Amino acid sequence: MWGRMLAAVVAATCLAGSAAAENKPAPDDAHVYILWPKDQQVIKGGAFWLRMGLKNMGIAPAGVEHPKTGHHHLLIDAELPPADQPIPNDRNHLHFGGGQTEARIELSPGRHTLQLVLGDDKHVQFTPTLVSERITVIVP
């Protein structure tokens, strides 16, 4: 009896874990990228308009579930978060859940890395993960 109960708990745990890890599919030819600024760009004053691009998928606001659509998230001085969890929302992980393709960003003086990752309607990465190249900007 205990063996069956333990097996049921293990099976339920495995199913719950796999459900959390299921990411929505993205087309193999989809591509997310930063239009501006460019890598090694010097940003005087620290404020600039970030321009974001996406190829072979569409942009939709957070909460809108539609195949092959998502919205941008900007990673500032941060590593890519785990793919099976929602992308954090803090000063290093900016959400553009309104479907924005450009946004005014302000950075403190220093070197900063910027990278985009596309999230679905629930802020979870796609499979395969759609992430831009990581660039560095300098604020004097």
N, C-alpha and C positions, 0 to 999 in steps of 0.2 A: 504494500500500500504506500509506504513512504517513498519507495522507488518510483512509483507512478506519479506521485505528487511532485517529487523533485524533477522528474522528466517534464512534467507539464509546466513547472515554473521556468525551467531552462528553455523550453520551447517558446514560451510566452516572452521571455526576455530576449531571445534571439529575434523573434518576429518584431518586437518593439524596436530593437536596435536597428534592424534592417529597414523598417519604415522610416526612421529618422534619417537614414543615409540615402534614401531615394531622392535623387535630384531630377529635375525636369530635363528632358533631352534638348540639346542645342544642335543645330545643323553643323556638320563638320566644317563647312566653309564659312561659318560666322566668325567675325573678328571685331574686337573692341580696341579703340585706340584713342590717344590724346592728340588732338589737332594742334592745340597751343596751350601752354608753352612748349618749346622744344627742349630736348635734353641739353643741359648745361646753360640754359637761359638765365641771364641775370635779371632779376625782378627788382627794379628800383622802387622803394617805398613799401614793398611787401604785398601790395594789393594788385590783383590782376583778374582778367576774365579767363577762366578755364573753359576750353572748348573741347567737347567730347564727341567721339564718333563711334558708329556701330555699322557693320556691314552684314547683310544677309539675315538680319533679324529686325524686329520692330521695337519701338520704345512704347511703354505703357506705364501709367502711374502705379505705384505700389497698391496692392489690393485688387488690381484688375487682372483676372486670370484669363489669359488668351494664349493659344499656342505660339511659340516662337517669338514671344515678347518678354521684355524685362526692363529694368531701369538701372542707371549707373550708381556706383558707389565709389568714392575716392578714398584710397588708402594714403594717408600722409605719415611718412616715417613709420610705417607699420608693415608687418609681414602679412601674407595672405592668411586669412582665418581658416579654420577647419571647414571643409566643403559640406559637411553634413549638419552644420548648425547655421542659424541665421547670422548674417554679417552684423557685427556689433554697430552700435550707433553712439559714437562719442567724438571727441575732437580729432582723433586719428582715423576715424571711419565715418566719412560724411555720406549721408544718404540723399539721393536726388529722387525721392519717391513721387515727385510731381511729374516725372517724365522729362526733367530738364536735360538739355544737351549743351547748355553753357551755364556758368554760375560764377559769381564774384567770390574770390577766395582771398583771404589775407593771411600772410605768414610772418612769423617773427624773423629777425635777422639770423642768418646762418645758412647752412646747406640743408636741403630737404629733399626727400624722395617722394615721388608721386606715382601712383599706379591705380588704374581703373579695374574694377571687377563688376561684371554684370550680375544682378540678382533678379530672381523671379518675383512674383507677386507677394511672396512671403519673405523676401530678402535673403533667399538661399541661392547659392551658386548653381549654375547649370552643369550638366555633364555632356561634353567635356567642359571644364571650367573656362569661362571666357574672361581673360585677363589681358590687359595691355602690357606693353613693355614698361618696365620701371624706369622713370627718368629722374634726373637730379636737377633742381633749380637752386639758384644762389640768391639770397636776399642780403645785400651789403649793409 
